[in-house]
Amino acid sequence: MMLESAAKLVQSGAQLLICPDNTVHQGLDLVHERSPAPWIHIAEEVAGEARRHGFKRLGILGTRYLMEGPVYPSKLAPAGIEYRVPNLEQRERINQIIYEELVNARILPESRAYFQNVIRNLATDGCDAVALACTEIPLLISPADSPLPVLDSTRILTRAALRKTI
């Protein structure tokens, strides 16, 4: 799917490729060498932003599949950045909020409070920032809402793409 999409985009004139879906990046390492144009990896950009700010341990919030998968660990480790994810019960609830509420544009105060509590727990576990590694989470959590500094993966990816095209 990624290679087919890349080919269509390059045929349309694209010279650089991005995908704002964090979870899909699990497949990016498998196709980047065969891609007709370079991709910007969202987790590499988040790792770079974390390093620029001096963050040492990130909390990762996203879909359950993302939080339990290799996308962020594989890019944070080479940058010398540790990570933590919420516990299993929290991961399940976060996933439920994403798929049952946020993708349907339902922004509930109790869900915001839940995320804030999870972020506080990550801070207690030594995290000095939190990666919002899902395009929908910033609908619920802004930097002003978070007990920790926020790294919005979608915004970071967008800024990286702009820098690389100017």
Contacts in CASP RR format, 6 or more apart in sequence:
PFRMAT RR
TARGET T0000
AUTHOR 0000-0000-0000
METHOD contacts of the structure
MODEL  1
MMLESAAKLVQSGAQLLICPDNTVHQGLDLVHERSPAPWIHIAEEVAGEA
RRHGFKRLGILGTRYLMEGPVYPSKLAPAGIEYRVPNLEQRERINQIIYE
ELVNARILPESRAYFQNVIRNLATDGCDAVALACTEIPLLISPADSPLPV
LDSTRILTRAALRKTI
2 19 0 8 1.000
2 24 0 8 1.000
2 27 0 8 1.000
2 28 0 8 1.000
2 31 0 8 1.000
2 35 0 8 1.000
3 31 0 8 1.000
3 34 0 8 1.000
3 35 0 8 1.000
6 17 0 8 1.000
6 31 0 8 1.000
6 35 0 8 1.000
6 36 0 8 1.000
6 37 0 8 1.000
6 39 0 8 1.000
7 36 0 8 1.000
9 17 0 8 1.000
9 37 0 8 1.000
10 17 0 8 1.000
10 36 0 8 1.000
10 37 0 8 1.000
14 37 0 8 1.000
15 37 0 8 1.000
16 37 0 8 1.000
16 38 0 8 1.000
16 39 0 8 1.000
16 40 0 8 1.000
16 161 0 8 1.000
16 164 0 8 1.000
16 165 0 8 1.000
17 35 0 8 1.000
17 37 0 8 1.000
17 38 0 8 1.000
17 39 0 8 1.000
17 40 0 8 1.000
18 39 0 8 1.000
18 40 0 8 1.000
18 42 0 8 1.000
18 157 0 8 1.000
18 158 0 8 1.000
18 160 0 8 1.000
18 161 0 8 1.000
19 25 0 8 1.000
19 28 0 8 1.000
19 39 0 8 1.000
19 42 0 8 1.000
20 42 0 8 1.000
20 135 0 8 1.000
20 153 0 8 1.000
20 154 0 8 1.000
20 157 0 8 1.000
20 158 0 8 1.000
21 135 0 8 1.000
22 42 0 8 1.000
22 43 0 8 1.000
22 62 0 8 1.000
22 63 0 8 1.000
22 66 0 8 1.000
22 71 0 8 1.000
22 133 0 8 1.000
22 134 0 8 1.000
22 135 0 8 1.000
22 153 0 8 1.000
23 63 0 8 1.000
23 65 0 8 1.000
23 66 0 8 1.000
23 71 0 8 1.000
25 41 0 8 1.000
25 42 0 8 1.000
25 43 0 8 1.000
25 71 0 8 1.000
26 69 0 8 1.000
26 70 0 8 1.000
26 71 0 8 1.000
28 39 0 8 1.000
28 41 0 8 1.000
29 74 0 8 1.000
32 38 0 8 1.000
32 39 0 8 1.000
40 157 0 8 1.000
40 160 0 8 1.000
40 161 0 8 1.000
40 164 0 8 1.000
41 75 0 8 1.000
42 71 0 8 1.000
42 133 0 8 1.000
42 153 0 8 1.000
42 154 0 8 1.000
42 156 0 8 1.000
42 157 0 8 1.000
43 71 0 8 1.000
43 72 0 8 1.000
43 74 0 8 1.000
43 75 0 8 1.000
43 76 0 8 1.000
43 133 0 8 1.000
43 153 0 8 1.000
44 75 0 8 1.000
45 153 0 8 1.000
45 156 0 8 1.000
45 157 0 8 1.000
45 160 0 8 1.000
46 58 0 8 1.000
46 72 0 8 1.000
46 75 0 8 1.000
46 131 0 8 1.000
46 133 0 8 1.000
46 151 0 8 1.000
46 153 0 8 1.000
46 156 0 8 1.000
47 72 0 8 1.000
47 75 0 8 1.000
47 76 0 8 1.000
47 78 0 8 1.000
47 79 0 8 1.000
47 81 0 8 1.000
48 79 0 8 1.000
49 151 0 8 1.000
49 156 0 8 1.000
50 58 0 8 1.000
50 76 0 8 1.000
50 79 0 8 1.000
50 81 0 8 1.000
50 129 0 8 1.000
50 131 0 8 1.000
50 151 0 8 1.000
51 79 0 8 1.000
51 80 0 8 1.000
51 81 0 8 1.000
53 129 0 8 1.000
53 149 0 8 1.000
55 81 0 8 1.000
55 128 0 8 1.000
55 129 0 8 1.000
55 149 0 8 1.000
55 151 0 8 1.000
56 81 0 8 1.000
56 82 0 8 1.000
56 128 0 8 1.000
57 81 0 8 1.000
57 82 0 8 1.000
57 83 0 8 1.000
57 84 0 8 1.000
57 126 0 8 1.000
57 127 0 8 1.000
57 128 0 8 1.000
58 72 0 8 1.000
58 76 0 8 1.000
58 81 0 8 1.000
58 82 0 8 1.000
58 83 0 8 1.000
58 84 0 8 1.000
58 127 0 8 1.000
58 128 0 8 1.000
58 129 0 8 1.000
58 130 0 8 1.000
58 131 0 8 1.000
58 151 0 8 1.000
59 83 0 8 1.000
59 84 0 8 1.000
59 85 0 8 1.000
59 119 0 8 1.000
59 122 0 8 1.000
59 127 0 8 1.000
59 129 0 8 1.000
59 130 0 8 1.000
59 131 0 8 1.000
59 148 0 8 1.000
60 66 0 8 1.000
60 67 0 8 1.000
60 72 0 8 1.000
60 83 0 8 1.000
60 84 0 8 1.000
60 85 0 8 1.000
60 130 0 8 1.000
60 131 0 8 1.000
60 133 0 8 1.000
61 67 0 8 1.000
61 86 0 8 1.000
61 94 0 8 1.000
61 115 0 8 1.000
61 118 0 8 1.000
61 119 0 8 1.000
61 130 0 8 1.000
61 131 0 8 1.000
61 132 0 8 1.000
61 133 0 8 1.000
61 134 0 8 1.000
61 137 0 8 1.000
62 94 0 8 1.000
62 95 0 8 1.000
62 98 0 8 1.000
62 132 0 8 1.000
62 133 0 8 1.000
62 134 0 8 1.000
62 137 0 8 1.000
63 94 0 8 1.000
63 95 0 8 1.000
63 98 0 8 1.000
63 99 0 8 1.000
63 134 0 8 1.000
64 91 0 8 1.000
64 92 0 8 1.000
64 94 0 8 1.000
64 95 0 8 1.000
65 95 0 8 1.000
66 72 0 8 1.000
66 133 0 8 1.000
66 134 0 8 1.000
67 85 0 8 1.000
67 86 0 8 1.000
67 91 0 8 1.000
67 94 0 8 1.000
67 133 0 8 1.000
68 85 0 8 1.000
68 91 0 8 1.000
71 133 0 8 1.000
72 83 0 8 1.000
72 131 0 8 1.000
72 133 0 8 1.000
73 83 0 8 1.000
76 82 0 8 1.000
76 83 0 8 1.000
84 122 0 8 1.000
84 125 0 8 1.000
84 126 0 8 1.000
84 127 0 8 1.000
85 91 0 8 1.000
86 94 0 8 1.000
86 118 0 8 1.000
86 121 0 8 1.000
86 122 0 8 1.000
87 121 0 8 1.000
90 118 0 8 1.000
90 121 0 8 1.000
93 114 0 8 1.000
94 114 0 8 1.000
94 115 0 8 1.000
94 118 0 8 1.000
97 111 0 8 1.000
97 114 0 8 1.000
97 115 0 8 1.000
97 140 0 8 1.000
98 134 0 8 1.000
98 136 0 8 1.000
98 137 0 8 1.000
100 106 0 8 1.000
101 107 0 8 1.000
101 108 0 8 1.000
101 111 0 8 1.000
102 111 0 8 1.000
102 136 0 8 1.000
102 137 0 8 1.000
102 139 0 8 1.000
102 140 0 8 1.000
103 136 0 8 1.000
105 139 0 8 1.000
107 139 0 8 1.000
107 140 0 8 1.000
111 140 0 8 1.000
112 140 0 8 1.000
112 141 0 8 1.000
112 145 0 8 1.000
115 137 0 8 1.000
115 140 0 8 1.000
115 141 0 8 1.000
115 145 0 8 1.000
116 141 0 8 1.000
116 145 0 8 1.000
116 146 0 8 1.000
116 147 0 8 1.000
119 130 0 8 1.000
119 141 0 8 1.000
119 146 0 8 1.000
119 147 0 8 1.000
119 148 0 8 1.000
120 147 0 8 1.000
122 130 0 8 1.000
122 148 0 8 1.000
123 147 0 8 1.000
123 148 0 8 1.000
127 148 0 8 1.000
128 148 0 8 1.000
128 149 0 8 1.000
129 148 0 8 1.000
129 149 0 8 1.000
129 150 0 8 1.000
129 151 0 8 1.000
130 146 0 8 1.000
130 148 0 8 1.000
130 149 0 8 1.000
130 150 0 8 1.000
130 151 0 8 1.000
131 151 0 8 1.000
131 153 0 8 1.000
132 138 0 8 1.000
132 141 0 8 1.000
132 150 0 8 1.000
132 151 0 8 1.000
132 152 0 8 1.000
132 153 0 8 1.000
132 154 0 8 1.000
133 153 0 8 1.000
134 153 0 8 1.000
135 153 0 8 1.000
135 154 0 8 1.000
138 150 0 8 1.000
138 152 0 8 1.000
138 154 0 8 1.000
138 155 0 8 1.000
141 150 0 8 1.000
142 150 0 8 1.000
143 149 0 8 1.000
143 150 0 8 1.000
END
